[in-house]
Amino acid sequence: MKNLIIVESPAKAKTIGNFLGKDYKVVASKGHIRDLPKSSFGITIDDDGLFVPKYSISRDVNPIVKELRKLSKEAETIYIATDEDREGEAIGYHIAMAIKKDPTKLPRIVFHEITENAINKALESPRNIDMNSVNAQQARRLLDRMVGYKLSPLLASKIQKGLSAGRVQSSSLKIVVDREREIKAFKPIEYWSIDGIFQRDIEASIYLFGETKIEKLTVGNETMAKEIVISAKGDKFKVKSIETTKRKTKTSPPFMTSTLQQSASTQLGFSPKKTMMIAQKLYEGVKTDGGVMGVITYMRTDSLNIASEALKSVRGYINTNYGDKYLPSKPKNYVTKAKTAQEAHEAIRPTIIEFTPKIASDYLTGDELKLYKLIYNRFVTSQMVDAEFELQAILFEGQKTTFKANGRRLIFDGFYKVTGYGEKDKLLPQLKENQDISLDDITSKQHFTEPPPRYNEASLIKKLESLGIGRPSTYAPTVTILQTRKYITLEKKRIEPTEIAFTVIDMLEKYFADIVDSSFTSNMEERLDKVDEGEEDWQKVLKDFYDPFIQKIIDGKEKIKSLKVAIPTGEDCPECGSELLLRKGRFGEFIACSNFPKCKYTKNTDGTEPEKPEATDEICDKCQSPMVIKKSKRGKFLACSAYPKCKNAKSLTPPRELKIACPECKGKLLEKEGKRGNFFGCINYPKCKFIVNFEPVNKKCPECSYRMGKKTLRGKDVFECFKCKHKIDA
């Protein structure tokens, strides 16, 4: 064996192996093979004050390391071919150390895409492992270990067992908690809208009353609304002005990690974690008639750069398939707003423009195709001509009141040629200035301002990106760990902090303000980037953080009072004699037996007994125990009386049966209740996995003939295909 190539993933190894001849053997390390130990802090400080990580190889990867060492002895040349980001650089370093080779001397190859051409080009120009990138990643890992290993036990001792803290995790949680505080403190403001119908069908809104321009909150009460309505009814109106302007809707840039996760969440309903898992598969290799190949470029990136070959390819595709009027005179360049975007990287794009979503549908699974189509169309449209609209604005003037009507007409579809334009033109009739016009109807409607919405996964990632918290590789894991640690729940896809999250953030704000401060976290990310660029020493970054942080930990152990959510009440349980504790739950404080779950006695803090579950004649179909009626945040439901041994639960009312059949197996479709709201699924689940979150209707898609459903999008009802996502106005 002449050449050994080491990558992280078996799928990646298989794809690359297909491109190379018998002189190459491609093997996978299966991810990280050295890390800080799980059972100890794993960081020591030597006599010179330097931080020394004590890396270890876990038992489960020992066989892999033995195999890599054996193969490395047989090979003439060993190539490190881990992912092109900072973490990939560090993995490559640890592989070299594990196989007992000098990491600075092993050839390192990088590529944005896993195609035959890209791999061969990379082999022609290997470089060395970038120790600045390795040290930046080591600094990140050690910082996270310092916070997690030293602060988490303090939280556990002062608040509750099992709690954790993290540099990115805790500052992200504070953002969620701060939004919830805003919502709770919000006081709605009353305002009124006033709309008129002119000449039977022209919709217009109040624009001026006397000399006052009417904006959203100008009309603040019913008295003022009535005054305007009465005045308008007595007015005679003329067309004061007709203004026509043109406006372009610009194309969006190709995806980078954060925008891909956001769009996949809002358009496909994918969680960030699911999005990255599917993107990883598309990057590492898909089986096609031409062999296994990566069909998208690397998916962890904050760059919007596009390779010149890819630009040439997509421009040729646009010209051939849509015509030269859809092709700009020169390629479009996009600049990321991120201060630290790595310009050597690329945006996320298809590797081969000829591998269209239509062709891809023969090789990809349903979810893979959805994500690939999203990436493909975004890349193609990013290099197309902007869409152009004609905007109309007409003022209808009376003695005291003036109304404004707005119209819009698409005059050139531009990039909508690919994505489709989902809205209808709102055309205004041909009118002349100074002509009389009748006010046929006028209505006033009361409104109240609403609090800021809770974050969903997409909007939280957008916020983290805007504040500079985390990097492309950390967005999805951050959201996942907050859920895993029970700091947040997802209610109808909105992120809601749990009660314990408020307690944790309150304590961290008071005693560890830096940890939850977004600007501090962002500045730390910038310092890590400077380490990566060779402008700052990683040991200094660690020291500047560690010394004051450890002093706060020492002080906190003495000064922070216990905030444990279970506080002894001094009373004994009337049912088993154990001590009663004051506990905090999602719905407030309550008193419960310390012998739970053996004893389930509870009472309210005012001494009254909580409402007991209502008995029913129904039997649990899982354990044959009686079912009872319980209450939750969403209302009453049926639950097994043997809880927590049996956790069977279901809706109190039987699911609604739709009048149309499942498009997959022709079984019955039912409307069911879920944690994130109602959904529609096939009665034959799990054999048939047709599940959707908006109601199917008896309508076939004009594009692919699959079943469509009805949903509200941007305030309008539309029919959307469950397969190809084609939309038409409902």
KALIN-V451065 format. One line per field, one symbol per residue. phi: phi as a letter, one per 40 degrees, with the letter a starting at -180 (. if undefined). burial: I if it has 16 or more other ideal C-beta (glycine too) atoms within 10 Angstrom, else O. A space follows every 50 residues. Layout:
# KALIN-V451065
phi=???
burial=???
This chain:
# KALIN-V451065
phi=.cbbbbbcbdccccccdccbcccbbbbbcggcbbaccccadgbbbcccgc cbcbcbbcdcbdcccdccccccccccbbbcbcdccccccccccccdcccg bcccbccbbbacabbdccccccccbcbccccccccccccdcccccdcccc cdccccccbacgcbbadcdccccccccccccdccccbcbcabbbbbbbfg accabdbbbgccccbdbccbacccccdccccccccbbbccabbbbbabbc cccccbdccccccccccbgccdccdccccdccccibcbcchcacbbcdcb abbbcbcccccccccccccccbgcccbccadcbbbccccbdccccbccac cbccccdcccccbbcdcccdccccccccccccbbcccbbbbbbbbbbbcb bbbbbbbabcbacfccdccgbcbccbccccbbcgccacccaabbbcbbcb cccccbcccccccdcccgcgbdcbdccccccccccgcbbbbfgbcbccdc cccccdccccbbdccbcccccccccccccccdcgcaccccdccdccdccc ccccccdcccccbdcbbdcgbbcccbgcccbcbbbcbhcabaccccccbb caacccgcccccdccbccbccbbgcccbcbbbcchcacbcccdccbbcaa ccbccccccbccccbgccbbcbcbcbhcabacccdccbbcbbbbccbcac cccbgccbbbabbfgbcbcbccccgcbbcc
burial=OOIIIIIIIOIIIIIIIIIIOOOIIIIIIOOIIIIIOOOOOIIOOOOOOO IOIOIOIOOOIOOIIOOIOOIIOOIOOIIIIIIIIIIIIIIIIIIIOIIO OOIOOIIIIIIIIIIOOIIOOIIOOOOOIIOIIIIIIIIIIIIIIIIOOI IIIIIOOIIIOOIIIIIIIIIIIIIIIOIIOOOOOOOOOOIIOIOIIIIO OIOIOIIIIOOOOIOOOOIOOOOIIOOIIOOIOOIOIOIIOOOOOOOOOO IOIIIIIIIIIIIIIOOIOIIIIIIIOIIIIIIIIIOIOOOIIIIIIIII IIIIIIOOOIIOIIIOIIOOOIOOOIIOOOOIOOOIOIOOIIOOIIIIII IIIOIIIOOIIOOIOOIIIIIIIIIIIIIIIIIIIIIOIIOIOIIIIIOO IIIIIOIOOIOIIIIIIIIOIOOOOOOIOOIOOOOOIOIOOIOIOOOOOO OOOIIIIIIIIIIIIOIIIIIIIIIIIIIOIIOOIOIIIIOOIOIIIIOI IIIIIOIIOOIIOIIIIIOIIIOIIOIIIIIIOOOIOIIOIIOOIIOOIO OIIOOIOOOIOOIIOOOOOOOOIOOOOOOIIIIIOOOOOOIIIIIOOOOO IIIOOOOOOOOOIOOOOOOIOOOOOOIIOIOOOOOOIIIIOIIOOOOOOI IOOOIOOIOOOIIOOOIIIIOOIOOOOOIIIIOOOOOIOIOIIIIIOOOO IOOOOOIIIOIOOOOOOIIIIIIIIIIOOO
